[in-house]
Amino acid sequence: MQSDNDQAVTRLFVVESLKAQKTLRASASQAHYLRHVLRVQDGSPIALFNGTDGEWLAKVETTGRVNCSFLLKQRRCPQAEERGPWLLFAPIKQLRLDYLVQKAVELGVEQIQPVRTRRTIVREINVVRLNANAVEAAEQCGRLTVPKICAYTDIADVVDGWQTGRMLVWGDETGRGEPALHTFRKCDRDVAFLIGPEGGFEDSERTLLRGKQFARAIDLGPRVLRSDTAVIMALALWQGVLNDRSPT
Amino acid sequence: MQSDNDQAVTRLFVVESLKAQKTLRASASQAHYLRHVLRVQDGSPIALFNGTDGEWLAKVETTGRVNCSFLLKQRRCPQAEERGPWLLFAPIKQLRLDYLVQKAVELGVEQIQPVRTRRTIVREINVVRLNANAVEAAEQCGRLTVPKICAYTDIADVVDGWQTGRMLVWGDETGRGEPALHTFRKCDRDVAFLIGPEGGFEDSERTLLRGKQFARAIDLGPRVLRSDTAVIMALALWQGVLNDRSPT
């Protein structure tokens, strides 16, 4: 759903600082993408963002057969704060995980925290790939920031070490939570969502969560949702509540 | 998020009618799945549903090296009406389409209608694959019905031929729609969602929709959503509104 009124310029995330007249060298994968997938011409416009300096218009400069650099022209829009929910979830298989991260970025998450539960089957996750996916989704959806990806951590460490003032809203697949929208309407803007693994949380994990003042159980409806569906549903509902709050 | 209290029995959709003591022959793909993926033993329990006779417990009977049949025992739960939203959408590439259909089924759609718009890139769709995906998702998420998959149709034919009393709620990527939740709260239970292609609707299509009394434009938020994200977001919000309406 690309909007008609956006100038359709490819957006790329870079790590360098951005200022007028600066030249940046594209990474090998960016150069490949621009030259061999998009087949951009020397001098084509491109938009760059780095999470802190806003979005900049630049000019693509191609050199040799494979390289590519960007000559920065002017700032296209200023950096905006992009607050959003934190997402804590039990990882799933790689392909569905890629998709999940993409959707989470589009739905505005600020931080992604993979959580190890007793029934999580995935033992290791590829954080580099997770991050690359988050970058690509941020480029595509017009965000000015890329969510922070945290290290894979045990649920007990996450919950017992909860230092933030954020409410931790978790999907209770036993149906004993409050309907999600009901809870969301009472939540402060800063919220974190925790969605369990395909096999559900274990009783001990639910007990751990129920014992915390900052944790709130929600119910996501009558059907058995895959965990990635539950994540997307929670984030979509939350985004819907936020849209509803902002003046139209 | 499999619930603990469900007896974790594999569910399969069949087309035959279901009654006690009847024996059904598994399809080749069901037999392969049971014998070579799940490695079920002769006599294992299984649950069957066909969209009209409720859900039945059966016993798997293995014969020879590859075949499989089901001996029906008793009805496990009666057939329930599963009303839900209709989904109309401009198809996307196959892998993301598979995922989209799966999510749509989990989020309760009753009917899936692929719609051809001016900017839809996908010219043909594999309805058999679409249906297989819908069946698999229905089996997994505990539904008693599989959504109807309609033929790929031009948007003008769909909109001009709109015969149902359903409200047609469409995602307006120009931001001129009402916030989704706002609209949803006013909607009757019977609703249809229309989400456009990656490039957005063309002006003529928006004009067509705006001219219809039964159509209502919604806004799904500030970011540029991929069309599959927009579909999931609309369905998740709708499901959230329905959950919120039902007594807790």
HADDOCK unambig.tbl for C-alpha pairs under 7 A between the chains (distance, minus, plus):
assign (segid A and resid 1 and name CA) (segid B and resid 173 and name CA) 5.96 0.50 0.50
assign (segid A and resid 1 and name CA) (segid B and resid 196 and name CA) 6.72 0.50 0.50
assign (segid A and resid 1 and name CA) (segid B and resid 197 and name CA) 6.14 0.50 0.50
assign (segid A and resid 1 and name CA) (segid B and resid 198 and name CA) 4.49 0.50 0.50
assign (segid A and resid 1 and name CA) (segid B and resid 199 and name CA) 5.49 0.50 0.50
assign (segid A and resid 1 and name CA) (segid B and resid 200 and name CA) 4.59 0.50 0.50
assign (segid A and resid 1 and name CA) (segid B and resid 224 and name CA) 6.30 0.50 0.50
assign (segid A and resid 1 and name CA) (segid B and resid 225 and name CA) 5.85 0.50 0.50
assign (segid A and resid 1 and name CA) (segid B and resid 226 and name CA) 5.70 0.50 0.50
assign (segid A and resid 1 and name CA) (segid B and resid 227 and name CA) 5.52 0.50 0.50
assign (segid A and resid 2 and name CA) (segid B and resid 198 and name CA) 6.05 0.50 0.50
assign (segid A and resid 2 and name CA) (segid B and resid 199 and name CA) 5.14 0.50 0.50
assign (segid A and resid 2 and name CA) (segid B and resid 200 and name CA) 5.64 0.50 0.50
assign (segid A and resid 2 and name CA) (segid B and resid 224 and name CA) 6.02 0.50 0.50
assign (segid A and resid 3 and name CA) (segid B and resid 173 and name CA) 5.69 0.50 0.50
assign (segid A and resid 3 and name CA) (segid B and resid 174 and name CA) 5.84 0.50 0.50
assign (segid A and resid 3 and name CA) (segid B and resid 200 and name CA) 6.46 0.50 0.50
assign (segid A and resid 103 and name CA) (segid B and resid 229 and name CA) 6.41 0.50 0.50
assign (segid A and resid 106 and name CA) (segid B and resid 223 and name CA) 6.91 0.50 0.50
assign (segid A and resid 106 and name CA) (segid B and resid 225 and name CA) 6.26 0.50 0.50
assign (segid A and resid 141 and name CA) (segid B and resid 223 and name CA) 5.89 0.50 0.50
assign (segid A and resid 141 and name CA) (segid B and resid 224 and name CA) 4.66 0.50 0.50
assign (segid A and resid 141 and name CA) (segid B and resid 225 and name CA) 6.11 0.50 0.50
assign (segid A and resid 142 and name CA) (segid B and resid 223 and name CA) 6.31 0.50 0.50
assign (segid A and resid 142 and name CA) (segid B and resid 224 and name CA) 6.25 0.50 0.50
assign (segid A and resid 173 and name CA) (segid B and resid 1 and name CA) 5.89 0.50 0.50
assign (segid A and resid 173 and name CA) (segid B and resid 3 and name CA) 5.62 0.50 0.50
assign (segid A and resid 174 and name CA) (segid B and resid 3 and name CA) 5.77 0.50 0.50
assign (segid A and resid 179 and name CA) (segid B and resid 243 and name CA) 6.20 0.50 0.50
assign (segid A and resid 179 and name CA) (segid B and resid 244 and name CA) 5.75 0.50 0.50
assign (segid A and resid 180 and name CA) (segid B and resid 240 and name CA) 6.74 0.50 0.50
assign (segid A and resid 181 and name CA) (segid B and resid 240 and name CA) 6.10 0.50 0.50
assign (segid A and resid 181 and name CA) (segid B and resid 244 and name CA) 6.38 0.50 0.50
assign (segid A and resid 182 and name CA) (segid B and resid 244 and name CA) 6.60 0.50 0.50
assign (segid A and resid 196 and name CA) (segid B and resid 1 and name CA) 6.66 0.50 0.50
assign (segid A and resid 197 and name CA) (segid B and resid 1 and name CA) 6.13 0.50 0.50
assign (segid A and resid 198 and name CA) (segid B and resid 1 and name CA) 4.55 0.50 0.50
assign (segid A and resid 198 and name CA) (segid B and resid 2 and name CA) 6.01 0.50 0.50
assign (segid A and resid 199 and name CA) (segid B and resid 1 and name CA) 5.53 0.50 0.50
assign (segid A and resid 199 and name CA) (segid B and resid 2 and name CA) 5.12 0.50 0.50
assign (segid A and resid 200 and name CA) (segid B and resid 1 and name CA) 4.55 0.50 0.50
assign (segid A and resid 200 and name CA) (segid B and resid 2 and name CA) 5.55 0.50 0.50
assign (segid A and resid 200 and name CA) (segid B and resid 3 and name CA) 6.43 0.50 0.50
assign (segid A and resid 221 and name CA) (segid B and resid 243 and name CA) 5.91 0.50 0.50
assign (segid A and resid 223 and name CA) (segid B and resid 106 and name CA) 6.88 0.50 0.50
assign (segid A and resid 223 and name CA) (segid B and resid 141 and name CA) 5.86 0.50 0.50
assign (segid A and resid 223 and name CA) (segid B and resid 142 and name CA) 6.28 0.50 0.50
assign (segid A and resid 224 and name CA) (segid B and resid 1 and name CA) 6.29 0.50 0.50
assign (segid A and resid 224 and name CA) (segid B and resid 2 and name CA) 5.98 0.50 0.50
assign (segid A and resid 224 and name CA) (segid B and resid 141 and name CA) 4.65 0.50 0.50
assign (segid A and resid 224 and name CA) (segid B and resid 142 and name CA) 6.24 0.50 0.50
assign (segid A and resid 225 and name CA) (segid B and resid 1 and name CA) 5.85 0.50 0.50
assign (segid A and resid 225 and name CA) (segid B and resid 106 and name CA) 6.25 0.50 0.50
assign (segid A and resid 225 and name CA) (segid B and resid 141 and name CA) 6.08 0.50 0.50
assign (segid A and resid 226 and name CA) (segid B and resid 1 and name CA) 5.74 0.50 0.50
assign (segid A and resid 227 and name CA) (segid B and resid 1 and name CA) 5.53 0.50 0.50
assign (segid A and resid 229 and name CA) (segid B and resid 103 and name CA) 6.40 0.50 0.50
assign (segid A and resid 233 and name CA) (segid B and resid 236 and name CA) 5.05 0.50 0.50
assign (segid A and resid 236 and name CA) (segid B and resid 233 and name CA) 5.02 0.50 0.50
assign (segid A and resid 236 and name CA) (segid B and resid 236 and name CA) 6.25 0.50 0.50
assign (segid A and resid 236 and name CA) (segid B and resid 237 and name CA) 6.46 0.50 0.50
assign (segid A and resid 237 and name CA) (segid B and resid 236 and name CA) 6.44 0.50 0.50
assign (segid A and resid 237 and name CA) (segid B and resid 237 and name CA) 5.21 0.50 0.50
assign (segid A and resid 237 and name CA) (segid B and resid 240 and name CA) 6.69 0.50 0.50
assign (segid A and resid 240 and name CA) (segid B and resid 180 and name CA) 6.76 0.50 0.50
assign (segid A and resid 240 and name CA) (segid B and resid 181 and name CA) 6.13 0.50 0.50
assign (segid A and resid 240 and name CA) (segid B and resid 237 and name CA) 6.68 0.50 0.50
assign (segid A and resid 243 and name CA) (segid B and resid 179 and name CA) 6.22 0.50 0.50
assign (segid A and resid 243 and name CA) (segid B and resid 221 and name CA) 5.92 0.50 0.50
assign (segid A and resid 244 and name CA) (segid B and resid 179 and name CA) 5.75 0.50 0.50
assign (segid A and resid 244 and name CA) (segid B and resid 181 and name CA) 6.36 0.50 0.50
assign (segid A and resid 244 and name CA) (segid B and resid 182 and name CA) 6.61 0.50 0.50
